[in-house]
Amino acid sequence: MTGAGFGAFVRRAHDAGRLVVQPRMGMSSPERMRAGLLATRDTEATTVGTITLDSYTRVGDLESAKLAVLEDVALNGYPIVSHERATTLSVLDGIHGPGFPVQVRHGSAAPQDIFRALTEVGLDASEGGPVSYCLPYGRVPLRESVAHWAQSCEVFATLRERGGEPHLETFGGCVLGQLCPPSLLVAVSVLEAIFFRRHGIRSISLSYAQQTDPRQDAEAVAALRSLCARFLPDTEWHVVVYAYMGLFPETEQGAYRLLGKAAELAVSSGSERIIVKTVAESRRIPTVAENVTALEYAAKVAARTSRSPLEGTGTQTYAEASALVNRVLELDDDLGKALLSAFAEGFLDVPYCLHPDNAGFSRSFIDADGRLGWSDIGKMPLDGIADVRPVQAITSADLLGSLSYVRRSYDRYDPEETERLEGVHP
């Protein structure tokens, strides 16, 4: 494998005992975007940069994005396709390089133009996936998303012809963000990674989003790493943990506790990178300064946490995830076709996801110990494997209560946790 690029940077940091920390960040103003990247680079932590794109670009409304650029209208991210190439090069000048890689994040089910634009300015890292950037985010048919992502991977892989090493991160470990049992998150993340590899990408990261129970999360990451070793033997890969993607705690104490748990999960599980959230998440888009504080806090927690990964193959999560991956791979040698068949047959079924291509039979619940489990597996191949516990019909109030479970749990004052955080809290 080449020693250059996003994946190689993360690997070197991990080998040196450092967790790579990364913000969510995107501003339409080139000046503000450059300032955000500089602040991230200069943080007291081992960081990589983020350029998050705007909603117009994400859905392919490039005309509106271009008009906003021409009229200097603020957007909720950086319109990389609509800015002039020279403009983006000036944003990156003297910042992006071997010592500070930058990843483009976007959310698009049809990202071909995005990949062309980022490769034109020398960027070599992005993320997403044919499933994870289709089902939760809109109504683009899954068949179209699979085709778009196959083309995009092949466009991105051409960077290797120019001496680069393109890196893609699966978003599959974050499907719906919450209330999705970890085994399905792990399975989709692994399947998207295999899809990337089969379409020419050799440097890959696999995502996993922090859920409701720390022990279950540790089991999930262990299962993910074991499946990576099994299915990606010739690939440079690492795991990225996302701080909880649902309703974030409203109190400062609660927000730091939850972020701290995410950092501990990342290090203890042997993961190489974390994407943070800030104390402002429950109220508004965070400032650059708030992102810097979150990055430094996560790095401090990481520095005092030891690696202690669990055994990966002996858990319920591994058994379920492995069964799901195996069943999909059996459907067709063409993984794109296999994914389409899996969703059409209900072999993959995301709970509470309303996309027309999702079967919608599966349901999840949070048990008394805080673990996410299956109350209905629909047609997924988990009979005799999953511990299914049917519950009475879930009302809208029950669903809202589940969605706010983490917020409520972490906003409760915990004196022991407060004492443990002394010396780390900003």
FIMI-463654 format. One record per residue (C-alpha): residue number from 1; residue in one letter; x, y, z. Coordinates in Angstrom, 1 decimal, decimal comma. Each point is the difference from the previous one (the first is absolute). Example, Ala and Ser with C-alpha at 12.3 -4.5 7.8 and 13.67 -1.06 7.14 Angstrom:
pos/code/east/north/up
1/a/12,3/-4,5/7,8
2/s/1,4/3,4/-0,7
//
This chain:
pos/code/east/north/up
1/m/0,0/0,0/0,0
2/t/1,1/3,5/-0,6
3/g/1,3/2,1/2,9
4/a/-2,0/3,1/-1,1
5/g/-3,6/0,9/0,4
6/f/-2,7/0,1/2,5
7/g/0,0/-3,7/1,0
8/a/3,8/-0,1/0,4
9/f/-0,1/3,2/2,2
10/v/-2,5/-1,7/2,4
11/r/2,0/-3,2/0,1
12/r/3,2/1,8/0,9
13/a/-1,8/1,9/2,8
14/h/-1,5/-3,3/1,4
15/d/3,3/-1,7/-0,1
16/a/1,4/2,9/2,0
17/g/-2,8/-0,4/2,6
18/r/-2,1/3,0/-1,0
19/l/-3,7/0,2/-0,8
20/v/-0,8/2,1/-3,0
21/v/-2,8/2,5/0,8
22/q/-2,1/1,7/-2,6
23/p/-2,8/2,6/0,0
24/r/-3,2/0,4/-2,1
25/m/0,6/3,3/-1,7
26/g/-1,1/1,7/-3,2
27/m/-0,4/3,7/-0,9
28/s/-0,9/1,5/-3,4
29/s/2,4/2,9/0,3
30/p/3,4/-1,0/-1,2
31/e/1,6/2,3/2,6
32/r/-1,9/-1,5/2,8
33/m/0,6/-3,5/-1,3
34/r/3,7/0,6/-0,1
35/a/-0,1/1,5/3,5
36/g/-1,8/-3,1/1,3
37/l/2,6/-2,3/-1,5
38/l/2,8/2,0/1,4
39/a/-1,6/-0,1/3,5
40/t/-0,4/-3,8/-0,3
41/r/3,6/-0,5/-1,1
42/d/1,3/2,2/2,8
43/t/-2,0/-1,7/2,8
44/e/1,8/-1,7/2,8
45/a/-0,8/-3,5/-1,3
46/t/0,8/-2,3/-3,0
47/t/-2,6/1,2/-2,5
48/v/-1,2/-0,3/-3,6
49/g/-2,1/2,7/-1,7
50/t/-3,6/-0,1/-1,2
51/i/-1,7/1,8/-2,8
52/t/-3,7/-0,8/0,3
53/l/-2,0/0,9/-3,1
54/d/-3,3/1,9/-0,2
55/s/-3,5/-1,4/-0,5
56/y/-0,4/1,3/-3,6
57/t/3,1/-1,9/-1,0
58/r/-1,0/-3,1/1,9
59/v/-3,3/-0,3/-1,9
60/g/1,6/1,0/-3,4
61/d/-1,7/3,4/-0,2
62/l/3,1/1,5/-1,4
63/e/-1,8/2,9/-1,6
64/s/-1,2/1,3/3,4
65/a/3,5/-0,6/1,5
66/k/1,6/2,0/-2,8
67/l/-2,5/2,8/0,3
68/a/0,7/0,2/3,7
69/v/3,7/0,3/-0,7
70/l/-0,6/2,7/-2,5
71/e/-2,3/2,0/2,3
72/d/2,2/-0,7/3,1
73/v/-2,8/-1,7/1,8
74/a/1,0/-2,0/3,1
75/l/-0,6/-3,8/-0,3
76/n/0,2/-2,7/2,6
77/g/3,2/-1,4/-1,4
78/y/2,7/0,5/-2,6
79/p/-1,2/-0,3/-3,6
80/i/3,1/-1,6/-1,5
81/v/-1,5/-0,7/-3,4
82/s/-1,2/3,6/-0,4
83/h/3,1/1,9/1,2
84/e/2,8/0,6/-2,5
85/r/2,8/-2,6/0,2
86/a/2,4/2,9/0,7
87/t/-2,2/1,0/3,0
88/t/0,2/-3,4/1,6
89/l/3,7/-0,3/-0,7
90/s/0,4/3,3/1,9
91/v/-2,0/-1,4/2,9
92/l/2,3/-3,0/0,2
93/d/3,3/1,8/-0,8
94/g/2,6/-0,7/2,6
95/i/-2,4/-2,0/2,2
96/h/-0,9/-3,2/-1,7
97/g/2,9/-2,5/-0,3
98/p/1,6/-3,1/1,4
99/g/0,0/1,5/3,5
100/f/-3,6/1,1/-0,1
101/p/-2,3/-1,9/-2,3
102/v/-3,5/1,4/-0,8
103/q/-3,1/-2,0/-0,5
104/v/-3,1/1,1/-2,0
105/r/-3,3/-1,0/1,6
106/h/-3,2/0,4/-2,0
107/g/-3,0/-2,3/0,4
108/s/-0,7/-0,5/-3,7
109/a/-1,6/-3,1/-1,7
110/a/1,3/1,3/-3,3
111/p/3,5/1,4/0,7
112/q/1,8/-0,3/-3,3
113/d/0,3/3,8/-0,4
114/i/1,3/0,2/3,6
115/f/2,7/-2,5/-0,6
116/r/1,1/1,6/-3,2
117/a/0,2/3,4/1,8
118/l/2,0/-1,3/2,9
119/t/2,5/-1,9/-2,1
120/e/0,6/3,0/-2,2
121/v/1,3/1,9/3,1
122/g/2,1/-2,9/1,2
123/l/-2,2/-1,2/2,9
124/d/0,1/-3,7/0,6
125/a/-2,5/-0,8/2,7
126/s/-3,8/-0,1/0,1
127/e/-2,8/-2,2/1,5
128/g/-3,5/-1,3/-0,5
129/g/-1,3/-3,2/-1,6
130/p/-2,7/-1,3/-2,4
131/v/-2,3/-1,1/2,9
132/s/0,8/2,5/2,8
133/y/-0,2/3,1/-2,2
134/c/-3,3/-1,1/-1,5
135/l/-2,4/-1,6/2,5
136/p/0,1/2,5/2,8
137/y/0,5/3,1/-2,0
138/g/-2,6/0,3/-2,8
139/r/-2,0/-1,8/-2,6
140/v/2,6/-0,8/-2,6
141/p/-0,7/-3,6/-1,1
142/l/2,5/-2,4/1,5
143/r/0,7/-1,4/-3,5
144/e/1,1/3,5/-1,2
145/s/2,1/0,6/3,1
146/v/1,9/-3,3/-0,5
147/a/0,7/0,9/-3,6
148/h/1,1/3,5/0,9
149/w/2,4/-1,2/2,7
150/a/1,5/-2,6/-2,3
151/q/0,8/2,7/-2,5
152/s/1,3/2,3/2,7
153/c/2,3/-2,6/1,5
154/e/1,5/-0,5/-3,5
155/v/0,4/3,8/-0,5
156/f/1,7/0,3/3,4
157/a/2,3/-3,0/-0,6
158/t/1,6/1,8/-2,9
159/l/1,9/2,1/2,6
160/r/2,3/-3,0/0,2
161/e/1,1/0,6/-3,6
162/r/1,3/3,4/1,2
163/g/1,9/-1,4/3,0
164/g/-2,7/0,4/2,6
165/e/-1,7/-2,5/2,2
166/p/-3,8/0,7/0,1
167/h/-1,7/-0,7/3,3
168/l/-3,7/-0,6/0,7
169/e/-1,8/-0,3/3,3
170/t/-3,2/-2,0/0,2
171/f/-2,9/1,8/1,6
172/g/-1,8/-3,4/0,5
173/g/0,8/-0,1/3,7
174/c/-2,1/3,1/0,5
175/v/-3,2/-1,1/-1,9
176/l/-2,9/2,1/1,4
177/g/2,4/1,2/2,8
178/q/-1,9/-1,6/2,8
179/l/-2,3/-2,9/1,1
180/c/1,6/-2,3/-2,5
181/p/1,4/-3,2/1,7
182/p/3,8/-0,1/-0,3
183/s/0,1/-3,2/-2,0
184/l/-1,8/1,6/-2,9
185/l/2,3/3,1/0,2
186/v/3,1/-2,3/-0,1
187/a/-1,4/-2,1/-2,9
188/v/-0,8/3,0/-2,2
189/s/3,4/1,6/0,7
190/v/1,8/-3,2/-0,9
191/l/-2,1/-0,5/-3,2
192/e/0,6/3,6/-1,1
193/a/3,8/-0,5/0,6
194/i/-0,1/-3,1/-2,1
195/f/-1,9/1,9/-2,7
196/f/2,7/2,7/0,0
197/r/2,8/-2,5/-0,2
198/r/-1,7/-1,8/-3,0
199/h/-0,2/3,4/-1,8
200/g/3,7/0,7/0,3
201/i/0,5/1,7/3,4
202/r/2,8/-1,5/2,1
203/s/0,1/2,4/3,0
204/i/-3,3/-0,1/2,0
205/s/-1,3/1,0/3,4
206/l/-3,1/-1,6/1,6
207/s/-2,3/2,1/2,2
208/y/-1,9/-0,9/3,1
209/a/-2,2/2,4/1,8
210/q/-0,2/0,0/3,8
211/q/-3,3/-1,4/1,2
212/t/-1,8/-0,5/3,3
213/d/2,2/-2,4/2,0
214/p/3,8/0,2/0,3
215/r/0,5/-3,7/0,4
216/q/-2,1/-0,8/-3,1
217/d/2,0/2,7/-1,9
218/a/3,3/-1,7/1,0
219/e/-1,4/-3,4/-1,3
220/a/-1,1/1,6/-3,2
221/v/3,4/1,6/-0,8
222/a/1,7/-3,3/0,8
223/a/-2,4/-1,8/-2,4
224/l/0,7/2,7/-2,6
225/r/3,7/-0,4/0,3
226/s/-0,2/-3,8/-0,2
227/l/-2,1/0,2/-3,2
228/c/2,4/2,5/-1,5
229/a/2,9/-2,4/0,5
230/r/-2,1/-2,8/-1,6
231/f/-1,3/1,9/-3,0
232/l/2,6/2,7/-0,7
233/p/3,3/-1,9/0,2
234/d/1,7/1,9/-2,8
235/t/-1,3/3,5/1,0
236/e/1,4/2,8/2,1
237/w/-2,9/0,5/2,5
238/h/-0,8/1,7/3,3
239/v/-3,1/0,6/2,2
240/v/-1,5/3,4/0,8
241/v/-2,3/0,4/2,9
242/y/-2,7/2,7/-0,1
243/a/-1,1/1,8/3,1
244/y/-3,8/-0,6/0,5
245/m/-2,0/1,2/-3,0
246/g/-3,4/0,4/1,6
247/l/-1,4/2,5/2,4
248/f/3,1/1,3/1,9
249/p/-0,1/0,9/3,7
250/e/-1,2/3,6/0,7
251/t/2,3/0,6/3,0
252/e/3,7/0,6/-0,4
253/q/0,8/-2,7/2,5
254/g/-2,1/-2,5/-1,9
255/a/1,5/0,9/-3,3
256/y/3,6/-0,4/1,2
257/r/-0,9/-3,3/1,7
258/l/-1,4/-1,4/-3,2
259/l/2,9/1,2/-2,1
260/g/2,4/-1,4/2,6
261/k/-1,6/-3,4/-0,3
262/a/0,3/0,1/-3,8
263/a/3,8/0,8/0,4
264/e/0,4/-2,8/2,5
265/l/-1,8/-2,4/-2,4
266/a/2,2/1,0/-2,9
267/v/3,3/-0,6/1,9
268/s/-1,0/-3,0/2,1
269/s/-1,4/-1,8/-3,1
270/g/3,2/0,6/-2,0
271/s/-1,7/2,4/-2,4
272/e/2,2/2,5/-1,8
273/r/-2,2/3,1/-0,4
274/i/-3,0/1,8/1,6
275/i/-2,4/2,6/-1,3
276/v/-1,1/2,3/2,8
277/k/-3,0/2,0/0,9
278/t/-0,1/3,1/2,2
279/v/-1,8/1,4/2,9
280/a/-2,1/2,2/-2,4
281/e/-1,4/-3,0/-2,0
282/s/-3,4/0,1/1,8
283/r/-0,5/3,7/-0,8
284/r/1,7/1,1/-3,3
285/i/2,8/-0,5/-2,4
286/p/3,2/0,2/2,1
287/t/2,6/2,7/-0,5
288/v/3,6/-0,7/-1,0
289/a/1,1/0,7/3,5
290/e/-2,5/-2,5/1,4
291/n/1,3/-2,6/-2,4
292/v/3,5/0,6/1,1
293/t/-1,0/-0,4/3,7
294/a/-1,7/-3,3/-0,9
295/l/3,0/-1,3/-1,9
296/e/2,4/0,9/2,9
297/y/-2,3/-1,6/2,5
298/a/-0,3/-3,2/-1,9
299/a/3,7/-0,1/-0,4
300/k/0,6/0,4/3,7
301/v/-2,4/-2,8/0,8
302/a/1,6/-2,2/-2,6
303/a/3,5/0,6/1,4
304/r/-1,0/-1,3/3,4
305/t/-1,9/-3,1/-1,4
306/s/1,7/-3,3/-0,6
307/r/-0,6/-2,4/-2,9
308/s/-1,9/-3,0/1,2
309/p/-2,0/-1,4/-2,9
310/l/-2,5/-2,8/0,5
311/e/0,3/-3,4/-1,8
312/g/-1,9/0,6/-3,2
313/t/-1,7/-3,2/-1,0
314/g/-1,7/-1,4/3,0
315/t/-2,8/2,5/0,5
316/q/-3,7/0,3/-1,0
317/t/0,9/3,0/-2,1
318/y/2,6/-1,8/-2,0
319/a/-2,3/-3,0/-0,6
320/e/-2,8/2,2/-1,4
321/a/2,3/2,3/-2,0
322/s/1,8/-3,0/-1,5
323/a/-3,3/-1,7/-1,0
324/l/-1,2/3,2/-1,7
325/v/3,2/0,5/-2,0
326/n/0,2/-3,6/-1,0
327/r/-3,6/-0,1/-1,2
328/v/0,5/3,1/-2,2
329/l/3,2/-1,3/-1,5
330/e/-1,8/-3,2/-0,9
331/l/-2,6/1,8/-2,1
332/d/2,2/1,0/-3,0
333/d/3,6/0,3/-0,9
334/d/-0,7/3,6/-0,9
335/l/-0,3/1,7/3,4
336/g/-2,1/2,9/-1,4
337/k/-2,6/-2,5/-1,2
338/a/0,3/-1,9/3,2
339/l/-0,8/3,1/2,1
340/l/-3,0/0,7/-2,2
341/s/-1,3/-3,5/0,5
342/a/0,7/0,1/3,7
343/f/-2,2/3,0/0,5
344/a/-2,6/-1,2/-2,4
345/e/-0,3/-3,3/1,9
346/g/0,2/1,7/3,4
347/f/3,3/-1,8/0,9
348/l/1,3/3,5/0,9
349/d/-2,7/2,1/1,7
350/v/0,7/3,2/1,9
351/p/-2,4/0,7/2,8
352/y/-2,1/3,2/-0,2
353/c/1,4/0,8/-3,4
354/l/-2,7/1,2/-2,4
355/h/1,8/-0,2/-3,3
356/p/-2,1/-1,9/-2,6
357/d/2,8/-2,5/-0,6
358/n/0,1/-1,0/3,7
359/a/-2,3/-2,8/1,0
360/g/-0,9/1,7/3,2
361/f/-0,9/-3,2/2,0
362/s/2,8/0,1/2,5
363/r/-0,3/1,7/3,4
364/s/2,4/0,7/2,8
365/f/-0,3/0,9/3,7
366/i/2,2/1,1/2,9
367/d/-0,1/-2,6/2,9
368/a/0,2/0,7/3,7
369/d/3,8/0,0/-0,1
370/g/0,2/2,4/-2,9
371/r/0,9/-2,5/-2,7
372/l/-1,5/0,3/-3,4
373/g/-1,8/-3,2/-1,1
374/w/-2,4/-1,4/-2,6
375/s/-3,7/-0,1/0,7
376/d/-0,7/-1,1/-3,6
377/i/2,6/-1,3/-2,5
378/g/-2,4/0,0/-2,9
379/k/1,4/-2,2/-2,7
380/m/3,7/0,4/1,0
381/p/2,0/-3,3/0,2
382/l/0,3/0,2/3,8
383/d/-2,4/-2,7/1,1
384/g/1,6/-2,0/2,7
385/i/2,8/2,5/0,2
386/a/-1,5/3,3/1,3
387/d/-1,6/0,2/3,4
388/v/-3,3/1,4/-1,2
389/r/-2,3/1,4/2,7
390/p/-3,4/1,1/-1,4
391/v/-1,4/3,0/1,8
392/q/-3,4/1,5/-0,1
393/a/-0,7/2,4/-2,9
394/i/2,2/3,0/0,2
395/t/-1,8/3,3/0,2
396/s/1,4/3,4/-1,2
397/a/0,6/0,9/3,7
398/d/2,0/-3,2/0,4
399/l/2,1/0,8/-3,0
400/l/0,7/3,5/1,2
401/g/0,9/-1,4/3,4
402/s/2,5/-2,4/-1,6
403/l/1,4/2,8/-2,2
404/s/0,7/2,1/3,1
405/y/1,3/-2,9/2,1
406/v/3,7/1,0/-0,3
407/r/-0,7/3,7/0,6
408/r/-1,9/-0,7/3,2
409/s/2,6/-2,5/1,2
410/y/2,9/2,3/-0,4
411/d/-1,7/3,1/1,2
412/r/-0,5/-1,6/3,4
413/y/2,6/1,2/2,4
414/d/2,5/-2,7/0,9
415/p/2,4/1,0/2,8
416/e/2,3/-2,9/-0,7
417/e/0,3/0,9/-3,6
418/t/0,5/3,6/0,8
419/e/2,9/-0,9/2,3
420/r/1,5/-2,2/-2,7
421/l/0,0/2,8/-2,5
422/e/1,9/2,4/2,2
423/g/3,2/1,1/-1,6
424/v/-1,4/-0,8/-3,5
425/h/-3,1/2,2/-0,3
426/p/0,9/3,3/-1,7
//
